[in-house]
Amino acid sequence: MNGSWIILLAAACIVVLFSSPAAATPTRAAIFAGGCFWCMEPPFEALDGVIGVEAGYTGGRTANPTYEEVSTGRTGHLEAVRVVYDPAVVSYDRLLEVFWRQVDPTDSGGQFADRGGQYATAIFYLDEEQRRLAEASRKRLDASGIFDRPVVTAILPAGTFYPAEEYHQDYYRKNVLHYTLYKKGSGRADFIESTWKGRAFPGREEDGFNRPADDELRKRLTPLQYRVVREGATEPAFRNAYWDHREEGIYVDVVSGEPLFSSRDKFDSGTGWPSFTRPLAAENIVEREDRRLFSVRTEVRSRHADSHLGHVFTDGPPPTGLRYCINSAALRFIPVSELEKEGYGRYRSLFADAPPPGPGREK
C-alpha cells in the first residue's frame, strides 16, 4: 500500500468518525383524559411509535394525589394517561384520532358508567402546536355529524402530571378478565363499536396514497424527478423550483401526493434547497441512516411512496433545531386556494390568517 493511498484512507476514516449525523428525533409527550385510565392505556400502547403510556392524575389542585382522593371528585384532578411517543413514527394528529375513538366526547358528566368530574374528557396540550392541532381535530369531529350532540371535551394547558399507583399501571395486562368485563359492562366497548365500526376519522384524506409502477413513473415524471425519488439523486442547489418559493400552502410527494411539509415551517437556510423545520404530517416521513459519501447522515423518505426526499440535519432554527433539506424535484406544491379542490381541506385551518398571494419574504 503506497503512502498516498494510506493518506486517503485515513482522511476517509476521519470524515466518518467526526461527521455529526442528525440526532435521533427526540421523544415527545401527550396527555389525555378519557374517563377510566385503565381503558385509555391499551389503544395507545398498541400504536407503532408509542414508547410508553402511564396512568395518572392531572388538572387539579392537590399535590401528589392518591386514587382514593381523586375518586371523591374533590381534588379537581382527572384520571388521565401520559403518552410518550416518537414523532418520527407516529404524529400527534394520529394520537388525537385514537383518543377521540375511545371516548364519548359529548358527555360532560363523566364517561359511561363512571360519573363525576374526575372522569371527564380533556386534552392537555404541552405546547402551542398541540393546542392548534387539538382544536382543529375537535372542530372537524364536531362538524362531522357523527354525534347528535355537541363535542364538549375541554382543551387545556397541561399542568403537573402525577403517576397513579403501581397497581393501576397496565391494569388491562395484570387483570385481563376483570378489565374485559369492566370495559364491556361500563358501556364503553359497545359505544366504540357502534360509533366507529367501518367509519374513518373525519378529514383523513391522506389515507390510501401509493406508488405506481416504475414504468408508469418514468412516463409521469421528468428524468430529474425520477432520478431523485427513485435513485436517490440530488438536484442542483439554487437551480430548482422551490428553494426560494414564498407562496403559502403545502408540499406533497410528487409521486403519491401524501402531505409532507408546510410553507409555515419553511425557512431560508442559504443552502439552495427547500428547507423546513419539521414535517407537516410526521407519519408520512421515514428517516434512515445514510452512510454514502464517507459520512453518516439521516436520509428522509416518504412512507407511502418510498420516495427519496433529502436529508435532515440538526443545524436548523427554533422551535425544533432541525433542518429538513429537501429536493424540489420530490415535491409538488398545493397553494392555499387549491387545498379543498385537491383534497387537502383538513389543512386549510393552518392558513386562516394567510395573506393574499403576492411577493413577500420567505419565512
N, C-alpha and C positions, 0 to 999 in steps of 0.2 A: 504494500500500500504506500503510494508516494505521499510526500508531505502536503501537497495541495489538497489531495483527497481527504486527508486527516483533518485539515483546517475546515473544509466544507462540512464534513460530518459533525465536527464539534460545534460549528455555528448552528447547524440544524437542531442539534440537541438542546443548545441554549435557548433557541426560539421556542421549542416545545416546553422546556422547563419553566421559562419565565413568562409565557403567554398568560394573559389573565382572562380566562373564559368567563362568559356571563354567569353570574352566580345563579344557583337554583332559585326559581321563583319562590319568594317567602310565603309561608302559610298565612292564612287569614282566619278570622273567627266570625261567626254569625250567631245571633241569639234569637230564639223563637219561643213564644209561649203558646201552647196549643192545648190547654187542659192537662189532663194527667200525663206527667212526663214519661211514665212507662211506655205509653203508646207513641211518643214522639221520637224516641231513640231509634227503633228499628228501621223506619223508612230512610233516615239519613245515613245510618251505618251501612245500608245496602248500596250506596252510591259509590261509583269509582271516583277517586279523588278526595273522598272524605277520610280524614286521618283519625278522627276520634269524636265521640259525642258524649257529653257529660250532662247528667240531670242535675238541676239545682233550682235556686230561687233568686229572683231579681225584681226590681221595680218598687220595692217597699222602703220602709223607714228603719227597720230593725237590723242591726249588725249581727252577722253570724246566726241567722235564724235556724231553728230546728223544724223538722217536719210537723211536730205537734203544734208549734206556734203558728206556722204558716197555715195549717189546716183550719185554724179558728177563723181565718179571714180578717184578723185584726192587725196584721203586720203590714198590710199593703203589698206584700210580695205575691208574685205569681209563680206557679210551677213553670219551669222553662227548661230548655236544653241549650247548651253552648256547643256549636259545631265548629270544629277546626278542619279546614279544607285547603286543598292545593288549587289555587285559581287557574293554574295552567291546565288542569284536568277537568274541573267542574266549576261552572260560573255561579255567581251569587244569584243570577236570574233563575238558574236551574234549582237552586236551593229554595228559592221563593215558591216555585211551582210545586215542589214536593211538600212544602209547608201547607199551601192552600188546599192540597188534595187530602190532607189529614184532618181537617177541621171543618166545623160549621161556622163560617165567618160572619153569619148573620145573627148569631146568638151572643147577646151582651151579658147574659147572666151566668155564664159558665160553659161547659161543654158536655152535652149528652147527659149521662146520669149524674155527673159531678156538677154541683151548683155552688155558686159563690164567686166573688171577685178573684179569688186565688186560682180559679180555673178559667179565667177569661183568656181570650186570644190577643196576642200582641206581637209585633215585630220590633225588636230593639236594635236600632241602627248604630254602628260604631264609627261611621264617617259619612260625609256628605253624599258620596256615591251610593252607598247602601240606602240612604234615605230616598234619593231620587229614584233608584230602581224599585224600591218597595212601593213608593207612591204610584209609580207608573203601572206596576203589576196589579196593585189593588184597584186602580182605575179601570184597567182592562177587564178584570174579573167582574167588577160591579156593573160594567156596561154590557157584559156578555149575555145576560138573560138567563144564565144558569140557575140563579136563585131568584125567588119571587119576593125576597125582602132585601133591603139594603145591606151591603157589606159594612160591618161596624168594627172590624179589627183595628185596633189602635197601632199607630206607627210612632214610636217614642225613642228619644235618645237613650242609649244604653248607660246604665249605672253599674255598680258593683254586682258581679255575679258570684253567688255563694254556692259552692258544690253541695249537693244533698248528701245524706248519709250513705255509707258504702252499700248498704243492703238495697238501696234504690237504684244503684248503677247497674245497667244491663239487666234489669229485673226480668225482662222477657226471656233471657237466656237461663237465668237461675231458677225461675219458677214458670216453666213453659205452660203447664196445664192451667194454673191459676190465671196467668196473663191472658191466655187464649180465651178462657171463659169470661174474664172481665171485659176484654175488648168487644166480644160478641154481646154479652149481656148489657153493656152500657149503651148500646145502640150505635157506637162509632163504626164498627165493621160494616153493618148494613147500610148506614148513611153513605159511607165512602163508595160502596158497591153501587148503590142506586144512583148516586150523583155523577160518578166519573166513568162507569163502565162504557167502553167504546168511545169516549169523548176526549179530544185533545185539549190541552190548556189553551185558552184564548190567545191568539197572536203568535203561535209558533209557526210562522211562515217558513222558517229556515229548514224545517224537517224535510227529509227526503232528497236532499241535494246529493248528486252523484257525479261520477266522471265518465264521459263517453269513451268508447274505444279509441285507441291511438290513431287509427286510420281516420276516424271522424275528426279528431282533434287537429290532425295535420291539415284538414280542409278548412276548419273553422278559425284556426289561429294563424298569426303571422309566423314566419320562421323564427324570429327572435322570441316571441311569446312561447313557442313550443320548446325552444332550447332552454329557456328559463324554467318553465314549470315542470317539464318532464326530464330534462337533462342536467338541471342544477346550474345553468349558466348564469352569469352576472351581466346585466346591461351596462352600457357606458354611463358614468357619472355625468350629471349636468346635461345629458342628452337623452332625456326620457320624459314621458308625458306628465308626471305628477310631482317631480322634485320641488317645483315652486308653485304648485297648484293651490289656489286660495279659496275656491268656492266651497260653500257649506254643503255637506252631505256625507254619504258613507262610501267606503271602498269594499267591494266584494270580490271573491275569487273569479278570475276571468274564465275559468273552466266550469265551475259548478254554480256560482252565484251565491255561495254561502257568505254571510256578512263577516267581515274581518276587522275593519278599522273605521274610525270616525274622524271627520275633519276637526272635531272638538279636541282630539288628542294628538293632532298633527303639529309639528314644530319644525323650524328651520335649523337643521343640525349642521349645515355648512358642508355636508358630505357629497351633495349632488344626487342623493336618492331620497324618496319619501321617508320620513321618519315619524314615528308615533311613540307616545309614552306608554301605551297599553292597548290591548285588543278591544274591539267593540264587543265581541262575543268570545270569551275565553275558551268556551267548549269547542269552538271551531279551529283552535290553534293547537298544533302539536310541536313540541320542542325536542330536538335530537342532538346528540353530540356529533360534532363535525371535526374530524382530525385531518382534513385536507390542508394543503398549503403550509405544512410544517408547524401547525398551531392547533390549539383546541378551541373551537368556537361552538356556539349554540345555534344550530340551524332552526329556522321557523318554517313549518309546513302547514297546509290546511288539512283539517281532519277528514273531510268527506272526499275531496278530490285528490288528496295527497300531492298537492302542487308544492313545488319549492317556491317559497316566498322571499326569503332572505335570511337575516341573522338578527339576534337580539344581543345587545351589549349593556353593560352596567354604567355607562357614562352619560345617561340621559338626565333631563331636568326633573324637578319635583312634578307631581307628587310621588312618582314611582321610582325615579332614578334609573329608569330603563330607556333604551333606545332601540325600538324595532326598526331596523334598517331594511326596507322592503323594495323589491324591484317593481317599477311601474308596470312592466310587462306582465306581471302576475295579477294585476288588479284591473277592475272595471269600476268607474265612478258613477254613483247614483246621486244626482242633486236632490236637495230637499224637496223641490217642487215635483219630483218624479217618484218619491218614495211609495205613496199609495198605489200609483199606477203600476209600479214594478213589483208590488207585493211585499214591500218592506214597511208597511204603515205603522208597525209597532214602534219604529224608531223616530217617528215624526215628533213625538213629545220631547225628544232630546234637543230639538231645534226651535222650540216655541218662541225664543227671542231672536231667531236668526234674522239678520238684516236682509234687505232685498239684494239680489245678485248685483255685483259690480266690483270694481277694483278695490283692493284693500290689502292690508298686510297679513301675511300668513302668521298663524299662531306660533 
